[in-house]
Amino acid sequence: MSENNVNDRLEQSSMGGTPKVNPDEQRKYLGTFRERVSFAIKIKDLGNSNAIQDLNKEFENNSSYQLILNGNLSHDLISPFIKLASQNNIKFVIKTDSFYKTEPENYGVVYANKQSININKIDFENKYNHNNDSQKNDSIKKDSKSSFMDKIKNIFK
């Protein structure tokens, strides 16, 4: 290492602190890396009753992980998750830094390990196939409407 390089690094760390690795990724996942996340719930899904049930499944599978909550959200949104973590003796932390966003597509709850676990499906929407449930319900509604219309058409034949 050259002397200039050492001086540059000392100046950089004294001005802005230690440089972070993948800061955008850490902001997205409430201070952790994607590779450590087991389960994540977007803000738009926090009110979904399945979110609590699915998080409880995660607690049962991996009780040594930590729950990370976006503290910039209203207490009403995150309190059910705090209660669930307390009931299951799960460590949790509430992050209130201003760079944690509160738009519907941002994460409000992240369940993560201290080390890399590399789980492919982490999103609440995908992990337990809740998107498929709503699509099934939509197709059932369409089927029942068409069968009702078919019945009416058959009456007038």
Backbone torsions as a table, in degrees:
resi	resn	phi	psi	omega
1	MET	NA	133.0	179.3
2	SER	-81.4	161.1	-178.7
3	GLU	-64.7	-37.2	178.5
4	ASN	-63.0	-41.7	180.0
5	ASN	-62.6	-42.1	179.0
6	VAL	-64.1	-44.3	179.4
7	ASN	-63.8	-40.2	178.3
8	ASP	-60.7	-45.0	-179.5
9	ARG	-65.2	-39.2	178.2
10	LEU	-64.5	-42.9	178.0
11	GLU	-63.7	-43.4	-178.2
12	GLN	-63.2	-44.4	-177.8
13	SER	-72.0	-28.9	179.0
14	SER	-75.7	-27.5	-179.2
15	MET	-84.3	-45.6	-173.4
16	GLY	-121.8	9.4	-176.9
17	GLY	82.2	-176.5	-179.6
18	THR	-68.7	131.5	178.3
19	PRO	-63.1	139.6	-179.3
20	LYS	-93.9	148.8	174.7
21	VAL	-87.8	127.5	180.0
22	ASN	47.4	62.2	-177.8
23	PRO	-61.8	-34.7	179.0
24	ASP	-64.8	-41.7	178.6
25	GLU	-64.4	-41.3	179.3
26	GLN	-66.4	-36.4	176.6
27	ARG	-66.4	-40.1	-178.5
28	LYS	-63.3	-42.5	-175.8
29	TYR	-101.4	31.7	173.5
30	LEU	54.4	46.0	172.7
31	GLY	95.9	3.8	178.1
32	THR	-127.2	177.4	-179.6
33	PHE	-96.7	151.3	179.9
34	ARG	-54.8	-39.3	-176.9
35	GLU	-65.5	-14.4	-179.9
36	ARG	-97.8	-9.8	-172.6
37	VAL	-83.2	132.7	176.5
38	SER	-98.2	-35.0	-173.9
39	PHE	-156.9	138.2	-180.0
40	ALA	-142.3	138.4	-178.7
41	ILE	-120.5	125.6	177.4
42	LYS	-73.7	156.9	-177.4
43	ILE	-58.2	-38.5	-179.0
44	LYS	-63.3	-20.7	-177.0
45	ASP	-102.2	0.2	-176.0
46	LEU	-62.7	-29.7	179.5
47	GLY	-83.5	-5.0	-179.0
48	ASN	-74.1	127.9	-177.3
49	SER	-63.1	-28.0	177.8
50	ASN	-67.8	-24.8	-178.4
51	ALA	-61.7	-44.0	178.8
52	ILE	-65.1	-44.7	-179.6
53	GLN	-61.7	-43.3	-178.8
54	ASP	-69.0	-38.0	177.0
55	LEU	-64.8	-37.2	177.4
56	ASN	-62.0	-37.9	175.4
57	LYS	-61.4	-41.3	178.5
58	GLU	-62.7	-41.1	178.5
59	PHE	-61.3	-41.0	-179.9
60	GLU	-66.0	-36.4	-178.9
61	ASN	-77.1	-34.0	-173.2
62	ASN	-144.9	80.8	-175.0
63	SER	-78.0	-5.7	-178.3
64	SER	-92.1	-5.2	179.8
65	TYR	-76.9	176.0	-179.7
66	GLN	-120.1	139.5	176.3
67	LEU	-90.7	129.2	179.2
68	ILE	-115.8	126.7	-176.7
69	LEU	-116.8	142.0	176.2
70	ASN	-80.2	104.5	-176.7
71	GLY	-75.4	-2.8	177.3
72	ASN	-84.2	-1.8	178.1
73	LEU	-90.7	164.9	178.8
74	SER	-66.2	150.4	-179.4
75	HIS	-60.4	-34.0	179.6
76	ASP	-60.0	-34.8	-179.2
77	LEU	-73.5	-39.2	-173.9
78	ILE	-98.3	-14.4	-177.2
79	SER	-61.1	-36.4	177.0
80	PRO	-61.6	-31.7	-179.4
81	PHE	-75.9	-35.6	175.4
82	ILE	-64.7	-44.4	179.4
83	LYS	-60.8	-45.6	179.8
84	LEU	-62.2	-43.4	178.7
85	ALA	-62.7	-42.7	179.2
86	SER	-63.4	-42.6	179.9
87	GLN	-63.9	-28.0	-177.3
88	ASN	-103.5	10.0	-178.7
89	ASN	53.9	43.1	178.6
90	ILE	-99.0	131.4	176.2
91	LYS	-66.3	139.3	176.1
92	PHE	-141.1	156.5	177.8
93	VAL	-137.4	143.6	178.8
94	ILE	-110.2	119.4	-178.2
95	LYS	-98.6	125.7	-177.0
96	THR	-119.7	13.8	178.4
97	ASP	-59.8	145.8	-174.3
98	SER	-66.0	-20.0	-178.7
99	PHE	-82.4	-1.8	172.3
100	TYR	-85.3	113.5	-171.7
101	LYS	-80.3	164.1	-176.9
102	THR	-126.3	23.1	174.8
103	GLU	-76.4	157.9	-176.2
104	PRO	-55.3	-32.8	-177.3
105	GLU	-84.6	-6.4	177.1
106	ASN	-81.8	160.5	-180.0
107	TYR	-82.8	137.4	176.5
108	GLY	-106.2	-27.1	-178.5
109	VAL	-139.0	131.0	177.5
110	VAL	-133.1	132.1	177.0
111	TYR	-111.9	116.2	-169.8
112	ALA	-139.3	156.9	176.9
113	ASN	-94.8	166.4	176.9
114	LYS	-77.5	-27.0	178.8
115	GLN	-114.0	170.9	179.4
116	SER	-65.3	134.1	176.6
117	ILE	-125.4	-16.0	174.0
118	ASN	46.6	64.0	176.0
119	ILE	-94.1	130.7	-176.3
120	ASN	-67.0	-55.9	-178.1
121	LYS	-98.2	114.6	179.4
122	ILE	-118.5	-22.2	-175.5
123	ASP	-71.4	137.8	176.4
124	PHE	-51.1	-42.2	-177.3
125	GLU	-61.9	-33.2	-172.7
126	ASN	-103.4	-35.0	-168.5
127	LYS	-62.0	-42.8	-177.8
128	TYR	-111.0	22.1	173.8
129	ASN	56.8	42.5	176.9
130	HIS	-74.4	-26.2	175.0
131	ASN	-62.8	-40.1	179.1
132	ASN	-65.0	-35.3	178.5
133	ASP	-61.7	-45.1	-178.9
134	SER	-69.0	-34.7	177.4
135	GLN	-67.0	-38.8	177.3
136	LYS	-63.3	-43.8	179.6
137	ASN	-62.0	-40.6	178.2
138	ASP	-62.9	-42.6	-178.7
139	SER	-70.5	-33.1	176.5
140	ILE	-64.4	-43.3	178.5
141	LYS	-61.4	-43.3	179.6
142	LYS	-64.0	-42.3	179.1
143	ASP	-61.9	-43.5	-178.2
144	SER	-67.9	-34.8	177.5
145	LYS	-66.7	-45.6	-178.1
146	SER	-67.6	-37.2	179.9
147	SER	-68.1	-34.5	176.4
148	PHE	-65.0	-44.4	178.3
149	MET	-64.1	-39.6	177.5
150	ASP	-60.5	-39.9	179.7
151	LYS	-63.5	-42.5	179.2
152	ILE	-64.0	-44.0	178.8
153	LYS	-60.5	-38.7	-179.2
154	ASN	-67.9	-29.5	179.3
155	ILE	-65.6	-39.1	-176.0
156	PHE	-89.0	5.1	178.7
157	LYS	-78.0	NA	NA
